């Protein structure tokens, strides 16, 4: 299925979670180009956001015989399930997937097995980390040390109500007070 005669494009995908991670994005792009990618799709968007337009563009671009390269699995997918789904969908279209950080190539049965095992280990590690985090927060709360994030929008309630009384529009109030429109409506509704 992935023979040299059907060798196609080598397409890369790079992603960072926020716009201020330019060095990380550039590093991924450099690594992908060094791995032979002739076309790289990149974006700066959190993996928890529903839309990752460049990922969708990359997946749509790929054809049978192409190779899809990503530096790490967490750059490609939100979860083990999603990662395996993407790989399976691409494999069914005759596209092989390569993850550089793990040196995994899905064109072989061994590569698919290693991907599944490594993705499961990564998910396990994340769950362990979250359990420790929850335990640490619970302990800090019990000791009275955990206060949580400061409620930034609620702290501006008086200013929001003053602007409402002055007849300002919701969009203007949100912009002037540097809060979201959702926070504006929550404050306005609370009275």
C-alpha positions as CSV (number, residue, x, y, z in Angstrom):
1,X,0.0,0.0,0.0
2,X,2.9,2.4,0.8
3,X,5.4,1.4,-1.8
4,X,8.0,3.7,-3.3
5,X,6.1,3.9,-6.6
6,X,3.1,5.5,-5.0
7,X,5.2,7.9,-2.9
8,X,3.4,11.2,-2.8
9,X,3.7,14.4,-0.9
10,X,5.2,14.7,2.5
11,X,2.9,17.0,4.4
12,X,3.5,18.3,7.9
13,X,1.3,19.8,10.6
14,X,2.5,22.1,13.4
15,X,0.5,23.6,16.2
16,X,1.0,25.6,19.4
17,X,-1.7,26.5,21.9
18,X,-1.3,30.2,22.0
19,X,-0.1,33.0,19.8
20,X,2.8,33.9,22.1
21,X,4.5,30.5,21.5
22,X,6.1,31.6,18.2
23,X,9.5,29.9,19.0
24,X,7.7,26.6,19.6
25,X,5.8,26.8,16.3
26,X,9.0,27.8,14.4
27,X,10.9,24.9,16.0
28,X,8.2,22.5,14.9
29,X,8.1,23.9,11.3
30,X,11.9,23.6,11.1
31,X,11.8,20.0,12.4
32,X,9.1,19.1,9.9
33,X,11.0,20.6,7.0
34,X,14.1,18.7,8.1
35,X,12.0,15.5,8.0
36,X,11.3,16.1,4.3
37,X,7.9,17.9,4.5
38,X,7.4,19.9,1.3
39,X,4.1,21.4,2.6
40,X,3.5,22.4,6.2
41,X,0.2,23.5,7.6
42,X,0.5,25.4,10.9
43,X,-1.7,27.2,13.4
44,X,-1.7,28.7,16.9
45,X,-4.9,27.4,18.5
46,X,-5.6,25.5,21.6
47,X,-6.4,21.8,21.1
48,X,-9.5,22.3,23.2
49,X,-11.0,24.7,20.7
50,X,-13.4,23.0,18.4
51,X,-12.0,24.4,15.2
52,X,-8.5,23.7,14.0
53,X,-8.9,25.0,10.5
54,X,-5.3,24.2,9.4
55,X,-5.5,20.6,10.6
56,X,-8.7,20.2,8.7
57,X,-7.1,21.7,5.6
58,X,-4.1,19.4,6.0
59,X,-6.3,16.3,6.3
60,X,-8.4,17.4,3.3
61,X,-5.2,18.0,1.3
62,X,-3.8,14.5,1.8
63,X,-4.2,11.9,-1.0
64,X,-3.4,8.2,-1.3
65,X,0.4,7.6,-1.2
66,X,1.0,10.8,0.8
67,X,2.8,10.9,4.2
68,X,1.5,13.0,7.1
69,X,4.1,14.1,9.6
70,X,3.7,15.7,13.0
71,X,6.3,16.3,15.7
72,X,4.4,14.9,18.7
73,X,1.0,13.3,19.1
74,X,-0.4,16.1,21.4
75,X,0.2,18.5,18.5
76,X,-2.2,16.4,16.4
77,X,-4.9,15.2,18.7
78,X,-6.7,16.0,22.0
79,X,-6.9,12.4,23.2
80,X,-5.8,8.8,22.5
81,X,-9.2,8.1,21.0
82,X,-8.9,11.1,18.6
83,X,-5.3,10.3,17.7
84,X,-6.2,6.7,16.8
85,X,-9.3,7.8,14.9
86,X,-7.2,10.3,12.8
87,X,-4.6,7.6,12.1
88,X,-7.2,5.0,11.2
89,X,-9.0,7.4,8.9
90,X,-5.8,8.4,7.1
91,X,-4.6,4.8,6.9
92,X,-7.9,3.8,5.2
93,X,-7.2,6.5,2.6
94,X,-3.7,5.1,1.9
95,X,-1.9,7.9,3.9
96,X,0.8,6.9,6.3
97,X,1.4,8.9,9.5
98,X,4.8,9.6,11.1
99,X,5.3,11.0,14.6
100,X,8.8,12.3,14.9
101,X,9.2,12.5,18.7
102,X,8.4,8.8,19.0
103,X,10.0,7.7,15.7
104,X,6.7,6.0,14.8
105,X,5.6,5.3,11.3
106,X,2.1,3.8,10.8
107,X,2.9,2.1,7.5
108,X,3.7,-1.1,9.4
109,X,1.7,-3.2,11.9
110,X,4.5,-2.6,14.4
111,X,4.2,1.1,14.0
112,X,0.5,1.0,14.6
113,X,1.0,-1.1,17.7
114,X,3.6,1.2,19.1
115,X,1.4,4.2,18.4
116,X,-1.5,2.7,20.3
117,X,0.7,1.7,23.2
118,X,2.5,5.1,23.4
119,X,-0.8,7.0,23.1
120,X,-2.3,5.0,25.9
121,X,0.8,5.6,28.1
122,X,0.6,9.4,27.4
123,X,-3.1,9.4,28.3
124,X,-2.3,7.5,31.5
125,X,0.4,10.0,32.4
126,X,-2.0,12.9,31.9
127,X,-4.6,11.3,34.1
128,X,-2.0,10.6,36.8
129,X,-0.9,14.3,36.6
130,X,-4.5,15.5,36.9
131,X,-5.2,13.2,39.9
132,X,-2.1,14.7,41.6
133,X,-3.2,18.2,40.7
134,X,-6.7,17.6,42.2
135,X,-5.2,16.0,45.3
136,X,-2.9,19.1,45.8
137,X,-5.8,21.5,45.3
138,X,-8.0,19.6,47.8
139,X,-5.1,19.6,50.3
140,X,-4.5,23.3,49.8
141,X,-8.3,24.0,50.2
142,X,-8.4,22.0,53.4
143,X,-5.5,24.0,54.8
144,X,-7.1,27.3,53.7
145,X,-4.3,28.1,51.2
146,X,-6.1,27.7,47.9
147,X,-8.1,30.7,46.9
148,X,-8.6,29.9,43.2
149,X,-8.4,32.4,40.4
150,X,-9.3,36.0,41.3
151,X,-12.7,36.9,39.8
152,X,-11.6,39.6,37.5
153,X,-15.0,40.4,35.9
154,X,-16.9,40.5,39.2
155,X,-14.4,42.9,40.6
156,X,-15.6,45.4,37.9
157,X,-19.3,45.0,38.7
158,X,-19.6,48.6,40.1
159,X,-18.1,50.0,37.0
160,X,-20.3,47.9,34.7
161,X,-23.4,49.0,36.6
162,X,-22.3,52.7,36.5
163,X,-21.9,52.4,32.7
164,X,-25.3,50.7,32.3
165,X,-26.9,53.5,34.3
166,X,-25.2,56.0,32.0
167,X,-26.8,54.3,29.0
168,X,-23.7,52.6,27.4
169,X,-24.2,49.7,25.1
170,X,-23.2,46.1,26.1
171,X,-20.4,45.9,23.5
172,X,-19.0,49.3,24.6
173,X,-19.2,48.4,28.3
174,X,-17.4,45.0,27.7
175,X,-14.7,46.8,25.7
176,X,-14.2,49.7,28.2
177,X,-14.0,47.4,31.2
178,X,-12.0,44.7,29.4
179,X,-14.4,41.9,30.1
180,X,-16.2,39.5,27.8
181,X,-19.7,40.1,26.7
182,X,-20.7,36.9,28.6
183,X,-19.3,38.4,31.8
184,X,-21.1,41.7,31.0
185,X,-24.5,39.9,30.8
186,X,-23.8,37.8,33.9
187,X,-23.1,41.0,35.9
188,X,-26.0,42.9,34.3
189,X,-28.4,40.0,35.1
190,X,-27.2,39.8,38.8
191,X,-28.5,43.3,39.4
